[in-house]
Amino acid sequence: MMILTFLRDNARWLAGGFLLTFFSSFGQTYFISLSAGEIRSDYGLSHGEFGTLYMVATLASAATLPQIGKIVDRISVASTVMLAAPVLALACVLMAWSRSLALLVLSVYLLRLFGQGMFSHIAMTAMGRWFALQRGRAISLTAIGVNFGEAVFPISFVTVAALVGWRGSWLVAAAVLMLVALPVIYQLLKLERTPQSVVHHAGTPAVRDWTRAEVIRDPLFWAALSGVMAPSVIGTTVFFHQVYLSELRGWPPSVFAASYAIMSAMTIGFALIAGYLIDRFSAIRMLPVFLVPLSLSCFVLASTDAPWGAYVFMALMGVSYGFSSTLFGSLWPEIYGAKHLGGIRSLIVAFMVFGTAIGPGATGALIDAGVSYPAQIAAMGIYCVLISTVLIQVSRAALRRRAAG
């Protein structure tokens, strides 16, 4: 009954946050990669060349986001949405109309900056600032919008592309953003929420509000970020080269396509579980364990040629995705407060975007150089094991600092 009361009392804000992450799909790697084959064919690009182009555009978006992202601390959330949504729609139009590499780079840059970047940033900043005692649940319900997008948009894009072509599908995406997403999200979020409490777990007072300059000088920030980035970087890299992996394994395209539904279901379920656990124990205490399923998923995908490997990989990936999506929104206000959260989160998201740019580009270059792709995936799993030991120390240090006030 408590969760139903929570949903009823906060429906408009939760729905607005959910829709922001849902429509951020138009700038997510998995959505852009649905056109990867046609883009490489139309522009005469190899895997490595398209990966490099994608990396350059994404790195540029990561460099821009810390400056643009601070706007959430200065104007209302609804006003920020009014600025971001038309630019994301323009990026979709450019993707449809582009016939030159320059416009292609510009469209990918804007898709990454305003889709994966700003739409997700606005949603998570709002939930982190507007909720206190039930922040974990609010963020988990918001974060799963991406996963619903992963379940809905691939098959929708393929269906629409069969009717109007892949370029026409991007025009449809732009129309949906302007005619559906923008007006609905604006109406839901134009009234901002005031947190009902500033008291955290077990009666612990809220931490002081760190500035972004202070956060940058904090060693715990960089150590925690090295772990929190892992799921998005690894997932983006694998998804970007999913066609190549399927060719290596001799899998039909339907194997990976079907496995997305498994990952989405696991991510949604474990995001909600993580929300409950974070509200119960705190995000700081959950930090050391969330990469364990991700490491196992990499070892499975790297070591088996059987189609079930893709399904197991996606299921385990979904567990870590679920935890990380909720942790990503809850951890930073627990450690650094909420006053400057927009500026802090924009910096964090910039590094996340930077990582998701480096992954596909570096992996594509290694593939072109003849380095085994399964070996690269196994190395990702080893990284998760090693960084988990670092996160144990990060969690202990953050708890000691919080207890000391």
Secondary structure, 3 states (H helix, E strand, C coil): CHHHHHHHHCHHHHHHHHHHHHHHHHHCHHHHHHHHHHHHHHHCCCHHHHHHHHHHHHHHHHHHHHHHHHHHHCCCHHHHHHHHHHHHHHHHHHHHHCCCHHHHHHHHHHHHHHHHHHHHHHHHHHHHHHCCCCHHHHHHHHHHHHHHHHHHHHHHHHHHHHHHHHHHHHHHHHHHHHHHHHHHHHHHHCCCCCCCCCECHHHCECCCCCCHHHHHCCHHHHHHHHHHCHHHHHHHHHHHCHHHHHHHHCCCHHHHHHHHHHHHHHHHHHHHHHHHHHHHHCHHHHHHHCCHHHHHHHHHHHHCCCCHHHHHHHHHHHHHHHHHHHHHHHHHHHHHCCCCHHHHHHHHHHHHHHHHHHHHHHHHHHHHCCCCHHHHHHHHHHHHHHHHHHHHHHHHHHHHHHHCC
